């Protein structure tokens, strides 16, 4: 006698409930993936320039001396004596000692040309000593450099002569204001062309140039006494550039 298994169909309600749950999960995931991105802050970036000029009131120069001798001690001693004479001379010409600072002291060997098949030998030593001077009275600059050349004689070396404005804070403030006004004017025009209004400042980046300008002293006679060195300070231009990013409303 055969028996038939009693197979009962699953209730349709359970299947419908599972499908509905899965559909709800899919709907949630779909909604999360379709979120609209948040708009980034609209902005405009412009560069403004401000330029002002002033008369330099300071001159800086490196004055050095150089000596050559067969031994290190003699080379150093000669250099020390000459740089002391130069320092005393520029002080007598009107430079304050606090405005004189040692820049470099060095000693290096000199080598003779080697004979064929031989090697070079040390033939002597070169010693150098240099100071940086700051001349705060431009009217004395020519006499100061001449006094240094006279005191140091043929061993004198003058380099890195440059004019500067000792206190340029007011000029920088003026240049900074002009540069920012220039940037704001350009940004306002761009905002108007785009149909927007200019918002708050987001970023500011600034640069300056022209705070020192080189000066080339004229030739001078290293005879008994050097003539005043011709120097013309002229005018010094300070350029201030600012990059500003404004928000657009």
C-alpha positions as CSV (number, residue, x, y, z in Angstrom):
1,X,0.0,0.0,0.0
2,X,1.6,3.3,-1.1
3,X,1.4,6.5,0.8
4,X,1.5,10.1,-0.6
5,X,3.5,12.7,1.2
6,X,1.5,15.5,2.5
7,X,3.0,18.6,0.8
8,X,1.6,21.8,1.9
9,X,2.2,25.0,-0.1
10,X,3.8,27.9,1.8
11,X,1.5,30.7,2.6
12,X,1.6,33.4,-0.1
13,X,1.5,36.0,2.6
14,X,5.1,35.1,3.8
15,X,6.4,35.3,0.2
16,X,4.8,38.7,-0.3
17,X,6.2,40.0,3.0
18,X,9.8,39.0,2.1
19,X,9.5,40.6,-1.3
20,X,8.2,43.8,0.2
21,X,11.0,43.8,2.7
22,X,13.7,43.4,0.0
23,X,12.0,46.1,-2.1
24,X,12.1,48.5,0.8
25,X,15.8,47.8,1.4
26,X,16.5,48.4,-2.3
27,X,14.6,51.6,-2.2
28,X,16.5,52.9,0.8
29,X,19.9,52.0,-0.8
30,X,18.8,53.7,-4.1
31,X,17.8,56.8,-2.3
32,X,21.1,57.0,-0.5
33,X,23.1,56.6,-3.7
34,X,21.1,59.4,-5.4
35,X,21.7,62.2,-2.9
36,X,22.5,65.4,-4.8
37,X,26.1,66.7,-4.1
38,X,26.4,69.8,-2.0
39,X,27.3,72.8,-4.2
40,X,30.8,74.1,-3.6
41,X,31.3,77.7,-2.7
42,X,31.3,79.8,-5.8
43,X,34.2,82.3,-5.8
44,X,36.4,84.5,-7.9
45,X,40.2,84.9,-7.5
46,X,42.0,88.1,-8.7
47,X,45.4,89.7,-8.4
48,X,45.8,93.3,-7.3
49,X,48.9,95.4,-7.5
50,X,50.0,98.5,-5.6
51,X,53.2,100.4,-6.3
52,X,54.7,103.3,-4.3
53,X,58.1,104.9,-4.4
54,X,60.4,106.5,-1.8
55,X,63.9,107.9,-1.5
56,X,66.4,105.4,0.1
57,X,67.9,106.6,3.4
58,X,70.3,103.7,4.0
59,X,73.3,102.2,2.2
60,X,74.8,98.7,3.0
61,X,78.1,97.5,1.7
62,X,80.5,94.6,2.3
63,X,84.1,95.8,2.7
64,X,86.8,93.2,2.9
65,X,90.6,93.0,2.8
66,X,92.8,90.2,1.4
67,X,96.4,89.3,2.3
68,X,98.8,86.8,0.8
69,X,101.8,85.4,2.8
70,X,104.0,82.3,2.9
71,X,102.5,81.2,6.2
72,X,99.1,81.2,7.8
73,X,100.0,83.4,10.8
74,X,101.5,86.2,8.7
75,X,98.5,86.2,6.3
76,X,96.0,86.4,9.2
77,X,97.9,89.0,11.1
78,X,98.2,91.3,8.0
79,X,94.5,90.8,7.3
80,X,93.5,91.6,10.9
81,X,95.6,94.7,10.9
82,X,94.1,96.0,7.7
83,X,90.5,95.2,8.6
84,X,91.0,97.0,11.9
85,X,92.3,100.0,10.0
86,X,89.3,99.9,7.7
87,X,86.9,99.6,10.6
88,X,88.4,102.6,12.4
89,X,88.4,104.6,9.2
90,X,84.7,104.1,8.5
91,X,83.8,104.9,12.1
92,X,85.8,108.1,11.8
93,X,83.8,108.9,8.7
94,X,80.5,108.6,10.5
95,X,79.5,104.9,10.8
96,X,78.5,103.7,14.2
97,X,80.3,100.6,15.5
98,X,76.9,98.9,16.1
99,X,76.4,99.1,12.3
100,X,79.5,97.1,11.5
101,X,79.4,93.3,11.6
102,X,81.9,90.7,10.5
103,X,80.7,88.8,7.5
104,X,83.5,86.3,6.7
105,X,87.0,85.3,7.9
106,X,88.8,82.7,5.9
107,X,92.3,81.3,5.1
108,X,93.0,79.1,2.1
109,X,96.3,77.6,0.7
110,X,97.8,78.6,-2.6
111,X,99.4,75.9,-4.7
112,X,102.4,76.2,-7.1
113,X,102.2,74.8,-10.6
114,X,103.5,71.3,-10.5
115,X,106.6,70.4,-12.6
116,X,106.2,67.7,-15.2
117,X,105.7,64.4,-13.4
118,X,105.5,66.1,-10.1
119,X,102.8,67.3,-7.7
120,X,101.8,70.8,-6.7
121,X,103.0,72.2,-3.4
122,X,101.6,74.8,-1.0
123,X,103.3,78.0,-1.9
124,X,101.5,80.4,0.4
125,X,98.2,81.3,2.1
126,X,95.4,83.8,1.3
127,X,93.5,85.3,4.2
128,X,90.4,87.4,3.8
129,X,88.3,89.3,6.3
130,X,85.1,91.2,5.5
131,X,82.6,93.4,7.4
132,X,79.2,94.6,6.4
133,X,78.6,98.3,7.2
134,X,75.3,100.1,7.3
135,X,75.4,103.8,6.5
136,X,72.3,105.5,7.8
137,X,73.3,109.0,6.6
138,X,73.4,108.8,2.8
139,X,75.2,112.1,2.5
140,X,78.2,110.4,4.1
141,X,78.2,107.2,2.0
142,X,80.7,108.4,-0.6
143,X,83.2,109.6,2.0
144,X,82.8,106.4,4.0
145,X,83.7,104.1,1.0
146,X,86.6,106.4,0.1
147,X,87.9,106.2,3.7
148,X,87.7,102.4,3.6
149,X,89.6,102.2,0.3
150,X,92.3,104.5,1.7
151,X,92.7,102.6,4.9
152,X,92.8,99.2,3.2
153,X,94.9,100.2,0.2
154,X,95.2,97.7,-2.6
155,X,94.0,94.9,-0.3
156,X,90.5,96.5,-0.2
157,X,87.5,94.7,-1.7
158,X,84.1,96.4,-1.9
159,X,81.0,94.4,-2.9
160,X,77.2,94.0,-2.4
161,X,76.6,97.8,-2.3
162,X,72.8,98.4,-2.1
163,X,70.4,101.1,-1.2
164,X,67.4,100.5,1.1
165,X,64.7,102.4,3.0
166,X,65.3,101.7,6.7
167,X,61.7,102.0,7.8
168,X,59.4,101.3,4.9
169,X,56.3,100.4,7.0
170,X,54.3,103.4,5.9
171,X,55.1,102.7,2.2
172,X,54.2,99.1,2.6
173,X,50.9,100.0,4.2
174,X,50.1,102.3,1.3
175,X,51.1,99.7,-1.3
176,X,49.1,97.0,0.5
177,X,46.0,99.2,0.5
178,X,46.4,100.1,-3.2
179,X,46.9,96.4,-4.1
180,X,43.8,95.3,-2.2
181,X,41.6,98.1,-3.6
182,X,42.8,97.0,-7.1
183,X,41.9,93.4,-6.4
184,X,38.4,94.3,-5.0
185,X,37.7,96.5,-8.0
186,X,38.5,93.7,-10.4
187,X,36.5,91.1,-8.4
188,X,33.5,93.4,-8.3
189,X,33.6,93.8,-12.1
190,X,33.7,90.0,-12.6
191,X,30.9,89.4,-10.1
192,X,28.7,92.0,-11.9
193,X,29.5,90.4,-15.3
194,X,28.5,87.0,-13.9
195,X,25.2,88.4,-12.4
196,X,26.4,87.9,-8.9
197,X,27.3,90.1,-5.9
198,X,30.7,90.1,-4.2
199,X,30.8,88.3,-0.9
200,X,33.3,87.9,1.9
201,X,37.1,87.4,1.4
202,X,38.0,83.7,1.5
203,X,41.8,83.8,1.1
204,X,44.6,86.4,0.8
205,X,48.2,85.8,-0.4
206,X,50.7,88.6,-0.7
207,X,54.2,89.3,-2.1
208,X,56.5,92.3,-2.2
209,X,59.5,93.3,-4.3
210,X,61.9,96.2,-4.7
211,X,62.9,96.6,-1.0
212,X,66.6,96.9,-1.9
213,X,68.3,98.0,-5.0
214,X,71.9,97.5,-5.9
215,X,74.3,100.4,-6.4
216,X,77.5,100.1,-8.3
217,X,80.2,102.4,-6.9
218,X,82.3,104.2,-9.4
219,X,86.0,103.6,-9.8
220,X,88.3,105.0,-7.1
221,X,92.0,105.8,-6.9
222,X,93.9,103.5,-4.5
223,X,96.7,106.1,-4.3
224,X,97.5,108.1,-1.2
225,X,93.9,108.9,-0.7
226,X,90.8,107.7,-2.5
227,X,88.4,110.3,-3.9
228,X,84.8,110.2,-2.8
229,X,82.9,107.4,-4.6
230,X,80.1,108.7,-6.8
231,X,76.7,107.4,-5.5
232,X,73.2,108.2,-6.6
233,X,70.4,106.8,-4.4
234,X,67.6,107.8,-6.8
235,X,64.1,106.5,-5.9
236,X,63.2,103.1,-4.8
237,X,60.0,101.5,-5.9
238,X,58.1,99.1,-3.7
239,X,55.6,96.8,-5.5
240,X,53.0,94.9,-3.5
241,X,51.0,92.1,-5.2
242,X,48.1,90.5,-3.5
243,X,46.0,87.5,-4.6
244,X,42.5,87.5,-3.1
245,X,39.7,85.1,-3.4
246,X,36.2,86.5,-2.9
247,X,33.0,84.5,-2.4
248,X,30.2,85.1,-4.9
249,X,26.7,85.5,-3.5
